[in-house]
């Protein structure tokens, strides 16, 4: 859990710094930072489906509802 939270935090801070350097402090930087955090949490849900299998396991059962929800959310 600590590793995942550090990855999400590092990615979000990186997007913030890149956006701040490109756009300065403002609406674009805030939007990019919020979107990075939101997308990271949505993608984290894919990996948190099971305590016994990882996203790389081939014998992991398919979950079409999770796939549809993730793709639909990212599409919006």
C-alpha positions as CSV (number, residue, x, y, z in Angstrom):
1,X,0.0,0.0,0.0
2,X,2.9,2.3,0.8
3,X,4.5,1.6,-2.5
4,X,1.3,2.3,-4.5
5,X,0.7,5.5,-2.6
6,X,4.2,6.7,-3.2
7,X,3.9,6.0,-6.9
8,X,0.6,7.9,-7.2
9,X,2.1,10.8,-5.2
10,X,5.3,10.9,-7.2
11,X,3.4,10.8,-10.5
12,X,1.0,13.5,-9.4
13,X,3.8,15.8,-8.2
14,X,5.7,15.2,-11.4
15,X,2.6,16.3,-13.4
16,X,2.2,19.3,-11.2
17,X,5.8,20.4,-11.7
18,X,5.7,19.9,-15.4
19,X,2.4,21.8,-15.7
20,X,3.6,24.5,-13.4
21,X,6.8,25.0,-15.5
22,X,4.8,25.0,-18.7
23,X,1.7,27.0,-17.7
24,X,2.6,28.7,-14.4
25,X,0.3,28.6,-11.5
26,X,-3.3,28.6,-12.7
27,X,-6.2,26.7,-13.9
28,X,-4.3,24.4,-16.4
29,X,-1.9,23.3,-13.7
30,X,-4.7,22.5,-11.2
31,X,-6.7,20.7,-13.9
32,X,-3.7,18.6,-15.0
33,X,-2.8,17.7,-11.4
34,X,-6.3,16.7,-10.5
35,X,-6.7,14.6,-13.7
36,X,-3.4,12.8,-13.0
37,X,-4.5,12.0,-9.5
38,X,-7.9,10.8,-10.6
39,X,-6.6,8.7,-13.5
40,X,-4.0,7.1,-11.2
41,X,-6.6,6.1,-8.7
42,X,-8.9,4.7,-11.5
43,X,-6.0,2.6,-12.8
44,X,-5.1,1.5,-9.3
45,X,-8.5,-0.2,-9.0
46,X,-7.4,-2.7,-11.7
47,X,-4.5,-3.9,-9.6
48,X,-6.5,-4.0,-6.4
49,X,-9.0,-6.7,-7.5
50,X,-7.3,-9.5,-5.6
51,X,-4.9,-10.1,-2.8
52,X,-3.7,-13.4,-4.4
53,X,-3.2,-12.5,-8.0
54,X,-1.5,-9.6,-9.7
55,X,-2.5,-7.8,-12.9
56,X,0.2,-9.8,-14.7
57,X,-1.1,-13.2,-13.9
58,X,-2.6,-15.0,-16.9
59,X,-4.9,-17.3,-14.8
60,X,-6.6,-14.2,-13.3
61,X,-10.4,-14.4,-14.0
62,X,-11.7,-11.7,-16.3
63,X,-14.0,-9.0,-14.9
64,X,-15.9,-7.4,-17.8
65,X,-17.7,-4.9,-15.5
66,X,-14.4,-3.6,-14.2
67,X,-13.0,-3.3,-17.7
68,X,-16.2,-1.5,-18.9
69,X,-16.2,0.9,-15.9
70,X,-12.5,1.7,-16.3
71,X,-12.7,2.3,-20.1
72,X,-16.0,4.2,-19.7
73,X,-14.6,6.4,-17.0
74,X,-11.4,7.2,-18.9
75,X,-13.4,7.9,-22.0
76,X,-15.5,10.5,-20.2
